[in-house]
């Protein structure tokens, strides 16, 4: 709508007294957000551009970044399916225990990620309930890429659900019913009617999942065993390099992660902003 | 027959949303289901489309029993009130959707789509999206979409409800035209009587899940069979009088009862006349038109070609007005008339005559009598008395929790030695009495429920027993609670308080008093030191007028007392009353077993039968 309206400055932007609150906000945000972000880049390029490239070119750093991206993609892909399914079930069906289930699926947001890591270890680890059983077949999911994926799925699950379910909730029931009366099967209805309507939610959910997976630390550090060149994600690499005193190495990867996050965030804002304009 | 519904039913728990609806609709017919919201009309449509599963009955479309088929295989076109246009698809894709999933080849699809866009008047708008269309245009798309795959029947659920009047009218015409051209069997659901009269080949009137009447619009308007149809479709005046000597008597004027009308001598007779059937003149008409009386114009609405007048006439003896409903405190008779706009009439002393009317076949008032089987037969005796006196029909309900005891109970109900209730329907249910009474009431809508105080199960603390409490808590019926039966019915005590709740006591109590032919006393208890307040006096004055309009003679009594309960009980003890009427709150505002304290105490302590009237109109 606002597209059609010529750009007239609104009363609020012209208001002179806006200077004080805006200035105060920036002042507060400076040490909290803006300066730390700047610090990453300043330190990453402290030793010059070549040092930065060298730091990034170490096999450990390359592996960590690639592994992180791989896990983030996988997590986003699996959760897109799983989260949509969960959202569909929770939104369309009324059943006893619906409320508790709704809370349980959102719980991962509330639980500290370290606790998530611990609980996964206690279940899937070598001495865990499922772990002992799987061990008999020679399967050890913990301290492997699969374990990392598991942890990331757990932690990011609510983001996909949270972006898709509200869209589904808003779709009138008659939407599906209209398709049924026209002869569309359940699958056809989902494929041609529901799914296209979910595009926006899926996109947002995927980006959120991807971003969170990229930065996940607490659960990953426990579940992965932090094995370099095997299960070490970028955040773990940064932490390990810091601990070892290689600040330059840590900063280089941190800068790359930050840029990636900015790009994702940019798309996210673009999309949600665009939606707001269309509505 | 294109659509046959055979005893179609749908219930949720104890609630019957659709109750044994049987209907046959011919090929090419445009049938309108008309009813208020919540009457079950939309549910019938959803049952036909297969979007809801019936709990009983069959649905046959074009000779094929589709009751067990999923919606995909029924071949119905459904148009929803909210349009439900797929927002991410263009208009063209929306229309093609049905054909696409049914694998119609692309070129054929496009031809059909263009043809339909033409038909609904949206040529050239195929590339638009829903958010680029107006409400009326969206509904046209929905119509085209529902017609695209050539369904057997077209079902429209309040299709024009969300549109403004002008567009609604235009779309109605479009629909009628398209329907006629394609010859597709159509059911349209609406609550808009004007819409129904406008488009329908036939109208079916639905109330509380029952299909009351089916007929052509003209016939339904001119000669409705039920009171509901008479007042729901169009406006008009309905009066209740008495059948005497083959004529319906309304005070001093009478109308002949058609021979085919089965109205027994002495029972109630209803007449309906429409505004356009009322003849007004400033001098006494010398033709032999029946004349109701002379009235005063109290209001006019100018409506272009015609002028609508409201007139007040002096009340007619032994006559009650049902429609239009009289405002509380109105004593006279209110009649609507339509005259050409240019006719000028003086405000006073206008002769009101009838050039046409319709005698209604009104069902008898229905009573639900609960009998515990053993114990005193007080409910049955009162029921019998009411049946004889007011020509009511009654259902005697027995409830038991064991299947074996059921046989004994039904036998006991059949052979009521002391009471002859051969005309009453006997009915047996299993479960807890209060719940089953509430179910029976909800299913068949009785005018009054008669329950006796359960002497076997009452305790010191709870002197009424579980059943009485339960019935009062679970139904919004007028409940007559019986203790011992009065020998005669001489006088009724109506305890009334100010406010909306107090008005209903007067209306419902007055109706019973009128049928019993007894006078009543309106009681107001002035608690504390001061006498009745101004608003209380005003209320009593209006209540008295309301009773007079029902032809119930009455007097007002103001009694000072410590509190309402004490006042009511003292009056009931000292006066010669055989029935007490008190109010209560409806189930909406009363959680189970949380009846108003006053009502409960009067119930527990008064010796007479007590009629408990819910706050809302029943």
Contacts between the chains, C-beta under 8 A, distances in Angstrom:
chain1	res1	chain2	res2	distance
A	172	B	82	5.9
A	172	B	84	6.1
A	174	B	80	4.4
A	174	B	82	6.1
A	174	B	84	4.3
A	175	B	84	5.3
A	175	B	86	7.2
A	177	B	49	7.8
A	177	B	51	5.1
A	177	B	71	7.3
A	177	B	78	7.1
A	177	B	80	7.6
A	177	B	84	7.6
A	178	B	78	6.5
A	178	B	80	6.5
A	178	B	84	4.5
A	178	B	86	7.8
A	178	B	142	8.0
A	178	B	145	7.7
A	179	B	86	8.0
A	179	B	97	7.2
A	179	B	101	7.9
A	180	B	50	7.7
A	180	B	51	7.1
A	180	B	70	7.4
A	180	B	71	4.2
A	180	B	72	5.8
A	181	B	49	5.4
A	181	B	50	7.8
A	181	B	51	7.4
A	181	B	71	5.2
A	181	B	72	7.8
A	181	B	74	7.5
A	181	B	76	5.6
A	181	B	77	6.8
A	181	B	78	4.2
A	181	B	146	7.6
A	181	B	151	7.9
A	182	B	77	7.9
A	182	B	97	5.9
A	182	B	98	3.5
A	182	B	101	6.6
A	182	B	145	7.3
A	182	B	146	7.7
A	182	B	148	7.9
A	182	B	149	6.1
A	183	B	72	5.0
A	183	B	73	7.9
A	183	B	75	7.9
A	183	B	98	5.9
A	183	B	101	5.4
A	183	B	102	5.2
A	183	B	149	6.4
A	184	B	72	6.9
A	184	B	97	7.4
A	184	B	98	7.8
A	184	B	101	4.4
A	185	B	72	6.3
A	185	B	101	7.5
A	188	B	101	5.1
A	192	B	97	7.2
A	192	B	100	7.9
A	192	B	101	7.5
A	193	B	86	5.9
A	196	B	86	7.9
A	196	B	88	4.3
A	196	B	89	7.6
A	197	B	86	7.8
A	197	B	87	6.9
A	197	B	88	5.7
A	199	B	88	7.5
